[in-house]
Amino acid sequence: MLLGAGSDAEDVIQEAFVKGFRNLSRYRGESSFRSWLLAIVANETRNLHRSRSRRDGLVLRAAAQDGPAVGEDVAVGGVLAAERRAALVAALRQLPVKDREVIVCRFLLDLTEEETVTTLGWPRGTVKSRTYRALAKLRSLLDREEVRRG
């Protein structure tokens, strides 16, 4: 689960679907059904984190989608993709939880701004500003890692 449920993702999703079904009458149609359901999933994930007091652990399998560039040797491309993925995962884990959440929603789940607003339950301005600041922090962390590696 990209919001950090890890090995408990299936349980979180199942619980979210059950809650969504039980509360279907509460769906007002003000946002897309997808956004409404993703908000429930996000809340269930937060509940999991609170109950276990763990703050990190975004599962970033979405980063695994990188493949070698056209014309690159497949083995070299695989190694480079793995290194980039590892650097991205390490940098994302260093971000505060709310910064990770907005990055995951906007860029790994590919949610629109409106869907992110609904999913996270934040005002639009907060989503915009946190996305901007989180990307700047992530860029800085990745740049530092690049300099460190030489």
C-alpha positions in Angstrom: 0.0 0.0 0.0 1.5 3.3 -1.0 0.4 5.2 2.0 2.5 3.0 4.3 0.4 0.0 5.2 3.1 -2.4 3.9 2.4 -6.0 4.6 -1.0 -5.0 6.1 -2.2 -3.4 2.9 -4.7 -6.1 2.1 -6.2 -5.8 5.5 -6.4 -2.0 5.2 -8.0 -2.2 1.8 -10.5 -4.8 2.9 -11.4 -2.8 6.0 -11.8 0.3 3.8 -14.1 -1.5 1.4 -16.2 -2.8 4.3 -16.5 0.7 5.8 -17.2 2.2 2.3 -20.0 -0.3 1.8 -21.5 0.3 5.2 -21.3 4.1 4.7 -22.4 4.1 1.1 -25.4 6.2 2.1 -23.0 8.9 3.2 -21.5 9.3 -0.2 -22.8 12.7 -1.3 -21.4 12.8 -4.8 -19.5 16.1 -4.2 -16.3 14.4 -5.4 -15.6 11.3 -7.5 -16.4 7.9 -5.9 -12.7 7.0 -6.4 -11.6 10.0 -4.3 -14.2 9.2 -1.6 -13.0 5.6 -1.4 -9.3 6.6 -1.5 -10.0 8.9 1.5 -11.4 6.0 3.4 -8.3 3.9 2.5 -6.0 6.8 3.6 -7.9 7.1 6.9 -7.6 3.4 7.5 -3.9 3.5 6.8 -3.5 6.4 9.3 -5.4 4.4 11.8 -3.0 1.6 11.3 -0.1 3.9 11.8 -1.5 5.4 15.0 -2.4 2.1 16.5 1.2 0.8 15.9 3.0 4.1 16.5 5.0 3.7 13.3 5.6 6.8 11.2 7.7 5.6 8.3 7.4 2.8 5.8 5.8 4.1 2.6 5.9 1.2 0.3 7.2 2.6 -2.9 6.7 -0.2 -5.3 5.5 2.3 -7.7 9.1 3.4 -8.1 9.9 -0.1 -9.3 8.2 0.8 -12.6 11.5 2.3 -13.9 13.0 0.3 -16.7 16.1 0.6 -18.7 16.2 3.4 -21.3 15.9 2.4 -25.0 19.2 1.2 -26.3 20.7 0.6 -22.9 22.2 -2.7 -22.0 19.4 -4.4 -19.9 21.7 -5.4 -17.1 23.3 -1.9 -16.8 19.8 -0.3 -17.0 18.5 -2.6 -14.3 21.4 -1.8 -12.0 20.9 2.0 -12.6 17.2 1.7 -12.1 17.7 -0.1 -8.8 20.2 2.5 -7.6 17.7 5.4 -8.6 14.9 3.5 -6.8 17.0 3.0 -3.7 18.0 6.7 -3.6 14.3 7.7 -4.1 13.1 5.4 -1.4 15.8 6.6 1.0 15.0 10.2 0.3 11.2 9.7 0.6 11.6 8.0 4.0 13.5 11.1 5.3 10.5 13.3 4.5 7.9 14.1 7.2 4.8 11.9 7.0 2.5 14.6 5.6 5.1 15.4 2.8 5.3 11.8 1.9 1.5 11.5 1.8 1.1 14.3 -0.6 4.0 13.1 -2.9 2.4 9.6 -2.9 -1.0 10.9 -3.8 0.1 13.3 -6.5 2.9 11.4 -8.2 2.7 7.7 -7.3 -1.1 7.3 -7.2 -1.3 9.9 -9.9 -4.3 11.6 -8.2 -5.5 15.0 -9.4 -5.2 18.0 -7.1 -8.9 17.7 -6.3 -8.7 14.0 -5.6 -5.7 14.6 -3.3 -7.7 17.3 -1.4 -10.5 14.8 -0.9 -8.2 11.9 -0.1 -6.1 13.7 2.5 -8.9 16.0 3.8 -6.7 19.1 3.4 -7.6 22.5 1.9 -6.6 23.0 -1.7 -4.0 25.6 -0.7 -2.4 23.2 1.8 -2.1 20.5 -0.9 -0.6 23.0 -3.3 1.9 24.5 -0.8 2.8 21.1 0.7 3.4 19.6 -2.7 5.7 22.4 -3.7 7.6 22.3 -0.4 7.8 18.4 -0.4 9.2 18.3 -3.9 11.8 20.9 -3.0 12.8 18.9 0.1 12.9 15.7 -2.0 15.0 17.4 -4.7 17.4 18.7 -2.1 17.7 15.2 -0.5 18.3 13.6 -3.9 20.9 16.3 -4.8 22.8 15.7 -1.5 22.8 12.0 -2.2 24.2 12.6 -5.7 27.0 14.8 -4.3 27.8 12.3 -1.6 28.2 9.5 -4.1 30.4 11.7 -6.3 
